[in-house]
Amino acid sequence: MQIYLPIAEVSVNAFLLLGLGGIVGVLSGMFGVGGGFLMTPLLFFIGIPPAVAVATEANQIVASSFSGVLAHLRRKTVDLKMGVVLLVGGLVGSAAGVQIFSYLRSLGQVELLVTLCYVVFLGVVGGLMFIESLGALRRARAPAGTGRLPPRKHHSWVHGLPFKMRFRTSQLYISAIPVLLIGAAVGVLAAIMGVGGGFIMVPAMIYILGMPTKVVVGTSLFQIIFVTGFTTLMHATQNYTVDAVLALLLLLGGVIGAQIGARLGVRLKAEQLRILLALMVLAVCGKLAFDLVVQPAELYSIGEAGH
């Protein structure tokens, strides 16, 4: 069943979009990730313009993250003060990212920018995730007490910075500067790549800020909701690239897929899940890189002249 997407200006099979949403929903339920870093490239592959894919996927992340935050709030595993400081940086970063996106779109270079960003980030994240997962598997097989290193909590350069704040839920007394910078970096990623940025923010919160793992995910989701919501609004009002029909179909598939993924996830070990996710990330990265360097079948396309 073909359905016309008014903003993307293409016709796509509705069941294909529901299936893509379902697949990424399964991954979200199995691996605990938002899935934006996989969904956006998949939309490229089926012919959705990158500008529309980025803006629409940011919209979907708002809905998927909201239910997660509610669960963490009930468990009291959200550091609201930390989340607000991250959010301030995130709003500034996303505003700057949308302006960069608009400028490059006017030059006709936004597709190249988005694809290059995905190749770099998916390659780095997938590679690191694969190496870390192999190490975790080896540690799991090692005799008890020989394979696990204590988590790194203290970084002197972070603790030596000015403008310190006390974050009681995270039991931290650190400078607001690195918190704002992490938030800003995630905001730029959300605007340019259509991702929540959790795959960058969660490790940064653990290893740079030294936050306890139990409050990291909830605090990250809290910031992601508002930053991606703001990014969606900016793209919709400035670039007119949010396709509501596309977002609705992806969301329906994602909600169903997430329930299936959550049930499948409990049957596999965490290390095995991370290796599977890393391999999928590297596969998508390879396909994007291949499309960048291979000569297209059609060197020219015919389009309507502007009036």
N, C-alpha and C positions, 0 to 999 in steps of 0.2 A: 504493500500500500504506500504509494508515493505521497509525500506531503511537502508543500512549498513553504520554505522558511523565508519570511518577508525581508528580514534584515540581512541575512546571509545571501539572499537572492539565488538560491539553488533549491532543487528538488531532491529530497533524500527519502529513502524507505523508512517509514516510521518505526517498523519493527527492528531495523538495524540500529536506530538511535536508542530504542528501549533496551536492546541487547547490549550495546556499548555501556549504557548507564548501569545495567545489571552486572556486567563483568567488572567494572570499576567498583561497584557497590560490594561485590563479593570480595575483591581485594581489600577494600576498606574494612569490611567486617573481619577478614582473616588476619590482616597485618596491622590494623589500627592506624592507617594513614588516610588522609583526605582523598587521595587519588587524583588530585588536579594535575600533578606532574606527569601522570600517564594519560588522563582523559584528553587534555589539550592536544598532545601530539596525535592521538587517535582521531580526533576531529580533523586535523590537517589531512590525514591519510584518506578520509572519505570525501574530501573536497570542500570542507568548510573553510572560508577565508580566515587566516590567522588572527586578524583584528577582531573578528566576531567570536572565534573560538576562545580567545583570551578573555574578553569581556564577559561572555556568557558563562564560562566555567567559574569565574570569580563569583558570579551570582549563585551558582549551585553550591559552592563551598559554604556560603552563609547558612543555608538551610541544613546541610549535613553537620556543620559544627555546632549548631544551636542545641540539638538534642544531646550532644556529648557534654556540653557545658552544664546543662541542667543536671545530668547525672553526677558530675564532679562537684557541683554546688551542694547537692544533697549529702555528698560524702565529706564536705568541707575541705576539699583538696584544690581550692583555687585561691591564689594569693592576689586578692583584688587590688591592693596597692601596687604591687609589682606589675599587674596587668594594665593598670591605668598609665603608669610611666612608660611601659612598652608601647601602649596605644598612642601616646603623644608622639613618640618617635615614628610610629607606624603611619600615622595620618600625614605627617610631614613628608615621609618617604614616598607614600602612595601618590600624594599630590604632585611631587616632583616627577615620579615615574610616569604618570598620565601625561604630563606636559612633554616629556621626552618622547613618549609613544605618539602623541599628536603630531609633533614636529617631524618625526621620521615617517609617519603615515603620509604627511603632506609631500614628502620627498619621494615616496614610493619605496622606502627601504625597510618598512616595519616587518615584512615577512622574513627578510634576511636576518634582522636583529633577533626576532623571537626564536627562529630556528637555531641560530648560533648559540643563544643563551641556553636553549634546551640541550644541545649537543654537549656544551661545556658542563652544565650542572648535572645532567643525568650521567655523563661519563664519570665525573668526580664522585658523585654520591653513590652511584652503582658500584664503582670500583672499591671505594672505602667500605661500603656495606658488605660486599662479598668477602673482602679480606677480614673484616671484623667477625663475620659469621663463621668463617673457617676457623679463626682463632677460638671462638666460643665453643665450636664443636670439639676442638682438640682439648680445651680445658674441661669440657664435660666428661670426656673419656679418661682424663688424667686422674690419678688417685686423689682422694679428698685431701684438701689442704695444700696442694702443690700447684694448682693452676689458676688461682684467682687472685688478681691484684686489687689492693684497696682503691676505692674511688678517689680521684684527685679533687680536693675540696678548696685548696687555698692557692691563689695566684697573687704574688706580692704586688705586681704592677696594677692589678685591679684594686687591691686594698689600699694602695698608696695614692689613688686619685682623689681630687677634692669633690665637694658637693655630695657628701655622704647622706644616705637616708637609711632609716631602719625599717626593714620588712619583717614584721613579726611572724607571719605565717610561714615564711621561708627561713626564719631564724638567721637573717643576714643583716649586716650593717656595712653597706658598700656604697660606692659612688653611683650617682644616677647616670653618669656619662656613658659607660658601656651599655647600660640598659637601654638608653635612648638610641644609641648607635645600632644595637641589635634590632630594635623595633623599626628604625628607619630603613635598614637593609631589607627587612622582610616586607615593608611597605612598597619599596621599589620593585621587588620580585613579584608581588601581587599584581601591580599595575602592568608590568611588562610581560610577565609569563602566565598570568591567570592562575596562580597557585596560592595556597594559603601560607606557604613558607615554613610549615612545621618541620619539614625535613632539615631545615637550616637552623630554625630557632630552638628546637628541643635540645640538640647537642650543645649549642652555644649556651643555653641556660644551665645545663649540667656542668660543662667543663670550663666555661669562662666565668659565669657568675657563681657557680658552686651551689645551685639550688638543690634541695632534696628531690629525688626522682618522683616521689609520690605527688608533689604539687606542680610538677613541670607541665604535664599534658593538659590538665585543666586550665592552668594559667595561659598556656599557649593558645588553646582553643578560644578562651575569652577574648584575647587580643585579635585573633584571626577573624572572628565574627564581625567586629566593628571595622577593621581595616578592609576586608574584602567587601563589606557592605558599602563603605565609602568609595572604594575603587569602582564598584559597579555603578554607583550613582554618577561618579565623574565620567566614566566611559559613556554612560547613557546620555548625559546632558551635553558633553563636549564632542564625543566621537560618534555617537548614535550607532553603537556597535553591539548592543545587548539584544539578543533575539529571544523573546519571551517564549515562543513556541518551542524552540530548541531546548531552552532551559527546563521547561515543564516535562518534556519527554525524557530527558536525561535524569531528572529528579525522580520521576516515577520508577524508572528502571533501577536507579541507585538505591532507593528505599527498599525495594524487594530484594535486590542483590545483597545488601548489607546484612539482612536477616539470615540469608543462606550462608554467607561468608562467616558470620559469627559462629554458626553451628559447625562449619567445616574446620574453623580455626582451632577448636578445642581438641581435635583429633591428631594434630601434628605438633611436634616440638617447636619451641620458639626459634631455635637455631636453624631448623629446617625451613621454617616459614621465611626467615630473613634471607636465606640463600636463594629461595625461589623468587622472592621479590627482587633481590639484587640482579638475578639473571634476566628477569622481565625488564627491569630498568635499563640494563645494558643492551638488551635486544632492541628496545625502542630507540635508544641512543644511536645504535648502529644503523638502523633504518633511516633516521633523520640525516645522519652524516652521509650515508650513501646517496640519498636524494639530493644533497647539496653538491656533490661532486660529479654525479653521473649526468650525461647529456640528456635533456628531455626528449621524448619522442617527437613533440611538436615544438619547434623553436619559436614559432610565432602564433599568436592567437588573434582572432578577429573580435573586436568589440565595438560598441556604439560610440561615436564621437560625442564629446561633451558639447552642450548647447550654450 
